[in-house]
């Protein structure tokens, strides 16, 4: 039986307290936003809302969904996220499989050149204006592909997957080659099924990034055809109040509407993360330490 010394117990207690504080720092603001979205106009305007709703009502959610641009923007975000996830994992996994072979007789020619090229691409990019000119000149402006293709290859994700592939036992691959398998069969039937932890981890990174990213939508898409994150940014920064909705805005506090819009936008991520959490730690750790 391992004996825990007094300094170790104090260190563990300090870590537990620190983790509780960090968890509360994440949960408390979310509870406050939920309470505001479910509170009446009077309670919100009087600043009485803390972590529990005042005069429970769902009028803010109804008003948020009545915005004619809200559901189309959410659908565009879903298309963008799904396409980026499928194509991004495919492209990055294929590149990672090739680079995981290294150079030399069993690897690829020009291995060091390609690795250096990817590292340079990770540190530097073409710049905002040249990227915009390329996107518009090839006819991608105001299409979902303008949000997907420019960020399809991510070197950070590629390196994570490559290190995971390198950590897989080489004997499994060699036995498959002895049985007559080729690289495509090894990649699809062996490497991908064994790589679910890192694929789930990278996939979670991709989903969160693409769902929350708003800047590309503001420069590559027209104002009436933008992803949800871009729409929420514009609604929260500059609320639209005119003669057609001023009476409704007076009945429903704008803070409640914005809180409801933010929660609806964050709901898909909040639902996806618990499902993939069990793969998260394994995907990050495996392949990070070399023997």
C-alpha positions as CSV (number, residue, x, y, z in Angstrom):
1,X,0.0,0.0,0.0
2,X,1.4,3.3,-1.1
3,X,1.8,5.9,1.7
4,X,1.0,9.5,0.7
5,X,3.2,12.0,2.5
6,X,1.9,15.2,4.0
7,X,3.3,17.4,1.2
8,X,1.6,15.2,-1.4
9,X,-1.7,15.5,0.4
10,X,-1.4,19.3,0.6
11,X,-0.5,19.4,-3.1
12,X,-3.5,17.2,-4.0
13,X,-5.8,19.4,-1.9
14,X,-4.4,22.5,-3.6
15,X,-5.1,21.0,-7.0
16,X,-8.6,20.0,-6.1
17,X,-9.4,23.5,-4.8
18,X,-7.9,25.0,-7.9
19,X,-9.9,22.7,-10.2
20,X,-13.1,23.6,-8.3
21,X,-12.4,27.3,-8.7
22,X,-11.8,26.9,-12.5
23,X,-14.9,24.8,-12.9
24,X,-17.0,27.4,-11.1
25,X,-15.4,30.1,-13.3
26,X,-16.8,28.3,-16.3
27,X,-20.2,27.2,-14.9
28,X,-21.3,30.4,-13.0
29,X,-21.4,32.7,-16.1
30,X,-23.3,30.0,-18.0
31,X,-25.9,29.7,-15.3
32,X,-26.2,33.5,-15.2
33,X,-26.9,33.6,-19.0
34,X,-29.4,30.8,-18.7
35,X,-31.2,32.6,-15.9
36,X,-31.3,35.8,-17.9
37,X,-32.7,34.1,-20.9
38,X,-35.5,32.5,-18.9
39,X,-36.4,35.7,-16.8
40,X,-39.1,38.3,-17.4
41,X,-38.3,41.7,-18.7
42,X,-39.0,43.4,-15.4
43,X,-36.6,41.1,-13.5
44,X,-33.8,41.6,-16.1
45,X,-34.2,45.4,-16.2
46,X,-34.2,45.6,-12.4
47,X,-30.9,43.6,-12.3
48,X,-32.5,41.0,-9.9
49,X,-31.4,38.0,-11.9
50,X,-28.5,36.1,-10.5
51,X,-28.4,32.3,-11.1
52,X,-32.2,31.6,-11.0
53,X,-34.8,32.9,-13.4
54,X,-37.2,35.6,-12.2
55,X,-40.8,34.9,-13.4
56,X,-39.9,32.0,-15.6
57,X,-40.8,32.6,-19.3
58,X,-39.7,31.3,-22.7
59,X,-40.6,34.5,-24.6
60,X,-36.9,35.3,-25.3
61,X,-36.4,31.9,-27.1
62,X,-39.6,32.4,-29.1
63,X,-38.4,35.9,-30.1
64,X,-34.9,34.7,-31.0
65,X,-36.3,31.9,-33.3
66,X,-38.7,34.3,-34.9
67,X,-35.7,36.2,-36.5
68,X,-36.0,35.2,-40.2
69,X,-32.2,35.0,-40.4
70,X,-31.6,32.8,-37.4
71,X,-32.5,29.3,-38.6
72,X,-30.9,29.8,-42.1
73,X,-27.7,30.9,-40.4
74,X,-27.8,27.9,-38.1
75,X,-28.3,25.6,-41.1
76,X,-25.3,27.2,-42.9
77,X,-23.2,26.6,-39.8
78,X,-24.3,23.0,-39.7
79,X,-23.3,22.5,-43.4
80,X,-20.0,24.2,-42.8
81,X,-19.1,22.2,-39.7
82,X,-20.1,18.8,-41.2
83,X,-18.2,19.5,-44.5
84,X,-15.1,20.8,-42.6
85,X,-15.2,17.8,-40.2
86,X,-15.5,15.1,-43.0
87,X,-13.1,16.7,-45.5
88,X,-10.7,18.0,-42.9
89,X,-10.3,14.6,-41.2
90,X,-9.9,12.9,-44.5
91,X,-7.2,15.2,-45.9
92,X,-5.3,15.5,-42.6
93,X,-5.4,11.8,-41.9
94,X,-4.1,10.9,-45.4
95,X,-1.2,13.4,-45.1
96,X,-0.5,12.2,-41.6
97,X,-0.3,8.6,-42.7
98,X,2.2,9.4,-45.4
99,X,4.4,11.6,-43.1
100,X,4.2,9.0,-40.3
101,X,6.4,6.7,-42.6
102,X,9.3,9.1,-42.3
103,X,12.0,9.2,-44.9
104,X,14.6,6.6,-46.0
105,X,13.9,3.3,-47.8
106,X,10.5,2.7,-46.1
107,X,9.3,6.3,-46.2
108,X,8.7,9.0,-48.8
109,X,11.2,10.9,-50.9
110,X,11.6,14.5,-49.8
111,X,10.3,13.8,-46.3
112,X,12.3,16.6,-44.7
113,X,11.2,19.1,-47.4
114,X,7.5,18.3,-46.8
115,X,7.8,18.5,-43.0
116,X,9.6,21.9,-43.3
117,X,6.9,23.1,-45.7
118,X,4.1,22.2,-43.3
119,X,6.0,23.8,-40.4
120,X,6.4,27.0,-42.4
121,X,2.8,27.0,-43.3
122,X,1.9,26.6,-39.6
123,X,3.9,29.7,-38.7
124,X,3.1,31.9,-41.7
125,X,0.1,32.3,-44.0
126,X,-0.6,34.1,-47.2
127,X,-2.2,37.1,-45.5
128,X,-5.8,38.3,-45.4
129,X,-5.9,40.2,-48.6
130,X,-4.2,37.6,-50.9
131,X,-6.4,34.9,-49.4
132,X,-9.5,37.0,-50.0
133,X,-8.4,37.6,-53.6
134,X,-7.9,33.9,-54.2
135,X,-11.2,32.9,-52.7
136,X,-13.1,35.5,-54.8
137,X,-11.2,34.9,-58.0
138,X,-12.0,31.2,-58.1
139,X,-15.7,31.8,-57.5
140,X,-16.1,30.7,-53.9
141,X,-17.5,34.1,-52.6
142,X,-20.8,33.7,-50.7
143,X,-20.7,29.9,-50.8
144,X,-20.2,27.5,-48.0
145,X,-16.9,26.4,-49.7
146,X,-15.4,29.8,-48.9
147,X,-15.8,28.8,-45.2
148,X,-14.5,25.3,-45.7
149,X,-11.6,25.1,-48.2
150,X,-9.2,27.8,-46.9
151,X,-8.9,26.2,-43.5
152,X,-9.1,22.5,-44.7
153,X,-5.5,21.6,-43.9
154,X,-4.4,22.4,-40.3
155,X,-0.8,21.5,-39.5
156,X,-1.4,21.3,-35.8
157,X,-4.1,18.6,-36.3
158,X,-1.9,16.9,-38.9
159,X,1.0,16.6,-36.4
160,X,-1.3,15.2,-33.6
161,X,-2.6,12.5,-36.0
162,X,0.9,11.8,-37.3
163,X,2.3,11.3,-33.9
164,X,-0.6,8.9,-33.0
165,X,0.1,6.9,-36.2
166,X,3.8,6.7,-35.3
167,X,2.9,5.3,-31.9
168,X,0.9,2.4,-33.3
169,X,2.8,-0.9,-33.3
170,X,4.7,-1.3,-36.6
171,X,4.2,-5.1,-36.4
172,X,0.5,-4.7,-37.1
173,X,1.2,-2.9,-40.4
174,X,3.9,-5.4,-41.3
175,X,1.7,-8.4,-40.8
176,X,-1.0,-6.8,-43.0
177,X,1.6,-6.3,-45.8
178,X,2.7,-9.9,-45.5
179,X,-1.0,-11.0,-46.0
180,X,-1.1,-9.0,-49.2
181,X,-2.7,-5.7,-48.1
182,X,-1.7,-2.4,-49.7
183,X,-1.4,1.0,-48.2
184,X,-5.0,1.9,-48.8
185,X,-6.3,-1.2,-47.1
186,X,-3.9,-0.7,-44.1
187,X,-5.0,3.0,-43.8
188,X,-8.8,2.4,-44.0
189,X,-9.1,-1.0,-42.3
190,X,-6.3,-0.8,-39.6
191,X,-5.1,2.7,-38.9
192,X,-8.4,4.5,-38.9
193,X,-10.2,2.0,-36.6
194,X,-7.3,2.1,-34.2
195,X,-7.2,5.9,-34.2
196,X,-10.7,6.7,-32.8
197,X,-9.3,8.6,-29.8
198,X,-7.2,11.0,-31.8
199,X,-9.8,11.3,-34.5
200,X,-12.5,12.2,-31.9
201,X,-10.1,14.7,-30.3
202,X,-9.2,16.4,-33.5
203,X,-12.8,16.2,-34.6
204,X,-13.9,18.0,-31.5
205,X,-11.3,20.7,-32.1
206,X,-12.6,21.1,-35.7
207,X,-16.2,21.3,-34.7
208,X,-15.7,23.9,-31.9
209,X,-13.5,26.0,-34.1
210,X,-15.7,26.0,-37.2
211,X,-18.9,26.5,-35.2
212,X,-17.6,29.5,-33.3
213,X,-15.5,31.1,-36.0
214,X,-17.2,34.3,-37.2
215,X,-14.6,36.4,-39.1
216,X,-14.6,34.3,-42.3
217,X,-18.3,34.6,-42.6
218,X,-18.1,38.4,-42.3
219,X,-15.7,38.8,-45.2
220,X,-16.6,35.9,-47.5
221,X,-20.4,35.9,-47.2
222,X,-23.1,38.5,-47.9
223,X,-25.0,40.0,-45.0
224,X,-28.1,37.9,-45.6
225,X,-26.2,34.6,-45.9
226,X,-23.8,34.2,-43.0
227,X,-23.1,31.4,-40.5
228,X,-24.7,31.6,-37.0
229,X,-21.6,32.8,-35.2
230,X,-21.3,35.8,-37.6
231,X,-25.0,36.6,-37.2
232,X,-24.8,36.4,-33.4
233,X,-21.8,38.7,-33.4
234,X,-23.7,41.3,-35.4
235,X,-26.9,41.0,-33.4
236,X,-25.1,41.3,-30.1
237,X,-22.7,44.1,-31.1
238,X,-25.4,46.1,-33.0
239,X,-29.0,45.1,-32.1
240,X,-31.5,45.8,-34.8
241,X,-34.2,48.1,-33.5
242,X,-36.6,49.8,-35.9
243,X,-40.2,50.9,-36.3
244,X,-41.3,47.3,-37.0
245,X,-40.1,45.8,-33.8
246,X,-39.8,48.6,-31.3
247,X,-43.0,47.6,-29.5
248,X,-41.9,44.0,-29.2
249,X,-38.4,45.0,-27.9
250,X,-40.1,47.1,-25.2
251,X,-42.0,44.0,-24.0
252,X,-38.9,41.7,-24.1
253,X,-35.6,42.9,-22.7
254,X,-32.8,42.8,-25.4
255,X,-30.5,41.2,-22.9
256,X,-32.8,38.2,-22.6
257,X,-33.0,37.8,-26.4
258,X,-29.2,37.9,-26.7
259,X,-28.8,35.4,-23.9
260,X,-31.3,33.1,-25.6
261,X,-29.5,33.4,-29.0
262,X,-26.1,32.7,-27.4
263,X,-27.5,29.6,-25.6
264,X,-29.2,28.2,-28.8
265,X,-25.9,28.8,-30.7
266,X,-23.9,27.0,-28.0
267,X,-26.3,24.1,-27.5
268,X,-24.8,21.8,-30.2
269,X,-21.3,22.1,-28.7
270,X,-22.7,21.5,-25.2
271,X,-24.3,18.3,-26.5
272,X,-21.4,17.0,-28.5
273,X,-18.6,17.5,-26.0
274,X,-19.8,15.0,-23.3
275,X,-20.1,12.3,-26.0
276,X,-16.5,12.8,-27.1
277,X,-14.9,13.6,-23.7
278,X,-13.9,10.0,-23.0
279,X,-11.7,10.1,-26.1
280,X,-10.2,13.5,-25.4
281,X,-7.4,12.7,-23.0
282,X,-6.4,9.5,-24.7
283,X,-6.2,11.3,-28.1
284,X,-3.9,14.0,-26.7
285,X,-1.6,11.8,-24.6
286,X,-1.1,8.8,-26.9
287,X,1.7,9.5,-29.3
288,X,3.0,12.5,-27.3
289,X,5.7,10.4,-25.4
290,X,8.3,8.5,-27.4
291,X,10.1,5.5,-25.9
